[in-house]
């Protein structure tokens, strides 16, 4: 929904998040005076989903419909509650395990070289 800016008769400037259908509905300031819509900045619209990189194609995806289409095309599904955090923990554990293996191989190689 867009964010509209208003100014009342007392000079107070405020913002309201309104549906486009309420674009022309007069707004009342917190001080009680009627206000007029002013254009100090271009209207801002907040999207429903922030953009992300597609897990299947690597393309940038923004918006609900594009996200649903991308997941369907890549044969993926959205994460369930807590699933993403579990995946990150598993990745960190795997990286730590790999670091230990690499360290052991390096130590063994150094011992063989210096012997």
N, C-alpha and C positions, 0 to 999 in steps of 0.2 A: 504494500500500500504506500502511496506517496505521502511525503511529509510536507505540509503546507505551513506557511508563515503568516501570522496575523499581527495587526497593530490596533490597539484600542484607542479610544478618545483621550485617555490619560497618557498615551505614549508608550505603554508596555508592549513589548514584542514577545510573542510566544509561538510555539510550534504545536501542530496537531497532526497525528497520523490518522488519516481518513481514507475511506474507500473513494475511488474516483466518482462514484454515484453521489457522494456528499460534497462534491466540489463547490457547489454554490450555496450550501446551507450556511447561514450566518452563525458565527461562533461568539460565545460570551467569554470575556477575559475573567481571570480569577478575581479582579477588582469589581466585577459586576457590569462593566460597560460593554456595549456591543463593539465588535471589531470588524475591520475590513481586511480582506486578504491582500497581502503585499508580496511582491516578488523581489526579495533581497538576494536569494540564491536560486538556482534552478531546482525544481522539485527533485527530491531524492526518493528512490524506490529501493526498498529492502527486498532482496531475493529470498526465495523459500529455502534454497540449498546453496551453500557456498561452493565454489568451484573446486574440482579435484582432478587429478590425473587418472585417466581410465586404467584399471588394472589389466585390461586385455589389449588395448590398442596403444596406450600411452598418450592419447589425445586429451586435451583439456576439455572438461565437460562442466557445464553450468546449467542449473535449473532442474526442477523436478522431472519434467517430461524427458529431457535429454538424459538424465541419470537413469531413469527407468528403462529407456530404450537401450542405453549403453550396457546396462547390466544384462538385459535380455539377449542382446547380440553377442555378448561375451560369455553367455551361459554362466553368469555369476549371480550371487544374491547379496543383499546388504548384510552387514555385520549385525548380529543380535547383541543384546545388552551384555557387556563385559567380554564379548568375544575378541574384539580388537585388542583390548588390554592383555588378554591371555596370549594372543598371537605375538605381541611385542615382547612379553616376558619370555616366551619360547625362543624368539629370535636372539634375545640377549643371552639366554642360557646356552644356545648353540654356538654363538660367537665366543663366549667364555670357554666352552669346551674346546673349540677349534684353537683358541689362543694357547691353551695348555698343551695341546698336541704339538703345535708349532714350536713352543718353547722347549719341549722335551726333545724334539728332533734337532733343534739348534744346539742344545746342550750336548747331546750325544755326538753330533758332528764336530763340535769344538773339542770335545774330549778325544775323539779319534785323531784329529789333526795335531793336537798338542802332545799326543802320546808317542 
